[in-house]
């Protein structure tokens, strides 16, 4: 499988030139915003993993988002080889399959729900025009054939979000049987990047004048207009992820123009700072769990970069001792974060817990295949299963009983 994978194509609005400025499936859906519960206790220390090979291809590169694994250890994402088109794939718990396309030879997948349904986009025979899809055993086109659209996320109720062309402009959409234009914050373009179990949507939009970009939140239960997340004193705020409590993370420029990781909740936008305090140069939030823990990266003025977990009060570093680079890409409900750390040019996949700090996942494998090196941990579910890019393709780490 994935013999036909090629170089990834960037699917954001920015890279496609319609940029944002300078830069019932399971039955009833949830109806409340959800309480802000404290996190469950961390998993015990010293856990080890069995290795499941999803795709054995040392030449391929893989993109799996934090929403690319569900609670049944089903995994979706995109594989790429330099000479062939990118392909969306699904590991269905037994085998890895190519999800196909609409006749254009290219597809990408971004998210999977509890049912094993996948959201993404594929090219059709019309040319280089992405078309959103829902895969539920069959690759189903969402939206109007021949009209640009890309789906980025979905929830267990079957609601999908992304960006699509409406009246000649790229706007955020919500799909729940029909594709609905969510509009903008006054500018020409917008995108929806994530949706929670209650139909609350996080995204980004141009403001009037099409120069400034702000993150937004939209609540499909009320249908009220997009709500601007505000700023930290600068001119840009970017939303990346939303949890079931309606908390959003991403980043915003402060009054001095520096990027800062953020947590937004109930109209309040909070600057999470950096690991270096006032001496820090920049930080970005990538993901947020149900307890409001945020993971991302923090960069110092000397360009040294470390991953972080912000637990609501403290920003903790995610990096191995003596390493020059670190990143935290995903986090589960128990507060286990995953990412990578690099020392002397050698990158290893890592996990982080409050109890153990940063751990090289290569040291936690049971009966690992000879020569296997775990390079970058991409996603984790609440069972603790981790999707990892390795020197021999994509693997799934499953916690040993």
N, C-alpha and C positions, 0 to 999 in steps of 0.2 A: 504494500500500500504506500502511498505517498511517493511513488516513483516519479510522479509528475509535479513535484513541488518546486517552486522557484522563489526568487527574491520577494520579500514582503513588499506590499504596496501600502503606503500610509493612507489611512482612511479618514483622517480628520478633515474638518472643513477647511482648516488653515492650509493644508498641503494641496487641496484641490482647487484653490483659487477662488472659492466662494467663501473665503476665509472670514473669520470673525475678527477683522481688523488687522492690527500690526502683527502681529505675530501670525359546559363549563368545564376547564381543564382539570381542576381539582375540586370543583364545587365552589363553596362560598369563599369570598376574599375577606381579608380583615377589614374592619371598618373604623378602628380607632388608631390614634397616632402611636399608641404603645407606651407603657411606662418605661422610665429610665432605670432599669434594674442594674444592681452591681454585677460584676462579672462572676461566673462560676469559679470555684477554686481551680488553680492551675493543675495541669496533669502531673503525675508523679515524675520525679527526675529519673534520668537514666533509661528512658524508653528507647527501644530499638525497633528497627523496621525491616520488613520483608520488601524485596524489590520486584516490581512487576514491570516488564518491558512493554511499553505502549507502542513505540516505533523505534526499530533498530536501524538507524541511518546516521552515521557519524558526519556526513556532509550536510545534512539538513539543519536548518534553524527553525525554532518553534516559538510561536507567540501564543501564550495561554494567559488570559486575564484572570484577576482574582475571582471573577464570576464564571470561570471556565470549569469548575468542578462542583458537583452536587453531593448531597449527603449519601448517595449510593455509590460513590467512587466512580461515577461516569464523568468523563473528561472531554471537553471540546476545545478547539483552537485552530490555529493555522500553521501549516508547515511550509517551508520554503527551501528550495535548492537554487543555486545561482543560474542554472541554465533552463529552468522550467517554470511554468506558472504556479502561483501560490494556490494551495488547496485547503479547504476546510475539512476537518476530520472530527470523528466522534469515536471515543472508546466507550463501548456500551456495557462494560463490565466483563465482557468475554473476549472481544476482539476489537481492533481499530478499523474503521471503515472510512472511505472517502465519501463526503456528502454530495459530491457532484457540483454542477453549475447549471446555468440556463442556456448553455450553448456557446458561451464566450470563453470557456476554458479556465476561468479564474473564480475562486471563492474564498471567503474568509468568515470565520466564526468567532463570536465574542462572548457568548453567555449560554448557560444551560440551566434549566429549572428542575424542580423536583421530579417532574414527569419524564425527564430526559429529552425535552424539547429544546431546540437550539435556535438562537437568533444570530443572524449575520447578513452577509450580502454576497451576491454572485453576479458575474457579467452574463448578459444575454447576447443574442446574435445581432442586436441593434448596433453594436459597437462598444466603445469603452464607456459604458453607462452602468454603474452598479445598480442592482435591484435587491431590495431587502427580501430576506426569506425567513420562514419559520420551518424548521425541519421537525417533523413528528413521525418519522418513518418514511415520509415523502418530502422532497424539497418543494415547498409551496411558496410561490411568489406573493409578496405582500406589496400592495400599491399598484400603480398603473404601469403596464408594460412599456418599456422605452423611456420612462421618466425616472431620473436619478433618485435613489433613496438608499440609505444604509441604516440597518438596525444594529444597535450596540448593546442592548440589555433587555431582559424580560423578567417577569415575576411568575410565581406559581399560579396566578390567576389567568395567565396567558396574555397579559398586557405587555406590549413591546414599545420601545422608544428608540429614537434615532434622529436622523435628519433626512429631509426629502425636499424635492423642488415643488413649490406651490406658486403658481403664477410667475414663473421665471426666477424665483428666489429660493435659496436653501433655508428652510425653516425646521425647527424642532417638530417632531410628530409624536403622537401617541396612538397606538393601534390596539383596538379591542374589538375586532370584527370589522371596523372601518378605520381608515387612516385619517386622523384628525390633525389639522394644522394648529399648533399651539401658539403661533405668532411669535412676536419678538418683544424686546423692551424698547422698541421705537426705531431700531436700525433695520437694515435690509436682511440680515442673516441671523440664524440661531441654530443651536443643536441641543438635543437632549442626550445625556450621557449615562444616566442610571435611573432606575425606578425601584421603589421598595414594595413590600408586600401589600401596602395599603393604597397603592396607586399614586404615591407622592413622587414627583419627578425632579431630578437635578439636571441643570444644563447651563448653557452660556449663550449670550446674545450681544449683538452690537447695540449700542445706544444711538439716539439720533445723531446724524453726522457721520456714522459708520467709521469712527476712529477708536472710540473707547469700547471695551468689552467688559461686561459684568456677568457673574454667575446669577442663576435664578433658581427658584423653587416653584413648582406648580403642583396643586392638589387636585387630582381628578375627581375627588368626591364632591368638591364644591364647584369646580369649574371656574373659579375666580381667575382673573388675569395673572400672568407671570409676576412673581414677586422678586424684586431686586434684592440680592444678598447684601448690597452695600459695599463699602470699601474700608481699608485701613488707613485711608488718607491719600492713597495713590489713585491711579486711573484704571486699574485692572484687577478683576477678581475672576478666578477660574474655579469652577466646580468640577470635581472628579468622581465623587461617590456619595451615596446617601444611605443611611441605615433606617431601620423600621421606626425609630423614634423621630425621624425627620431631621436628624443631624447630618450636616454635609461637611466634607473636607475637600481640600484643594489648596489653592494658594492665592495670595493677594499682594499687591505692591503697597508698602507703607508710604508715609509722606516723604521719606528719603529715596523712594524708588526701589528699595530692596524687596525681594520676594520673601514672603513669610507663609509658612503652613498655617492653615486656618481650621477652626471648627465653628460652624454656624448652627444656631439652634434658637427657635422662637424669636427671630428678629435680631438676635445678637451675634455679631461676627467677632470671634476672638482670635487674636494673634498668639500662636503657640510658641513663638520665639525660635531660637536655635540652640544647639547643644553647646555652643560657645558663649551663650548669653549675648551681651551687647557687642562682643567681639566677633559674633557670627555674621557671615555675609548673607546667606540665604537659606531657606528651607522650603520644602514642598510636601504636602500631604497627598498620599496616593489612595489609601483605603481607610475605612472606619468600621469598627465592629459594633455589635448591639449595645455594648457598654459605653460607647463613645471613645474607645481607644483609637488613636490615629497612628498610622505608620507612614513613613516617607524617608526623605533624605535631608541632611543638614550639611551645608558647605561653609568652610571657614574662608578667611580672606586669602590664605595660601592655597586655596582650591582643594584642600583635603576634604574628602566627603565621607560621611558616616551615615548609616541608616539610623532611624530612631523609632521608638514607640513612645507616644505621649499618652499617659494613663489618666489624664484629666487634671493632674497636679504637677507631674514631673515628666521631663523628656529624658528617656533612657537611651544610651547608645546601642546600636546593633552593629558590631564589628568585632572581628577576632583580635586578640592581643597582638600588637605589632603590625597590624594591617594598615595599608595606605588608602583603602577604599572599602566602603560598605554601602549597602542599600537594604531597606525593608520594603517589600512589595505587597505583602498580603498579611492578614491577621484573622484568626477565628474567634468564636465567641468566648473561648477560654483564655484569650490573651496570648496565644502562641503566635508569634510573628515569624515570617520566613523571608529570605532574600539571598544575598551573597556577600562575600567578603574577599578582598584580594590582597595578597602579600607577595611582593617581588614579582608581580606580573602573573601570579597563579591565582585564579578565581575559584572559590569553593562555595557550594551551597551551604547556607546556615539556617538555623532556627534560633529563636530567642524566647525565653520565659523569664518572668521576674525571679523565679527560684534559681535558675541556672545561668542566666545571662545568655551570651552568644555561644552557640555550639556548632562545630563543624559537623554537618550531617554525614560526611564520609566516615566519621568515627562511630556511627550508630547503626551500621548496616549488619544484618544477619545473613551470612552465606552470600556475600556480594559476588556477582559475576567477576571473574578475573579481569583486572585492568580497568574496571569501571571507576570513573571519577565524576562525582556530582558537582556541577559547575554553578547552577543558578536555580534556586527554588522560586517557583512562579505563583503557586496558588496552594491554599490549604482549606480543608473543610472542618466542620466541628468535631468530626471523629478523629481528626489529627492526620488524615491522609494528605500527602504532599505531592504535588506535581513538580518534577524537577527536570531541567535540561542537563544532559550529561555528555560525556565525550563519545557516547554511543547512541545518541538520539534521546528520545523522551521516555522518562520512567515515572512510575507511581510508587511512592513509599507508603506502605500500609503498616500501622502500628501492630507490633506483635502482642498477642494476648498475654 
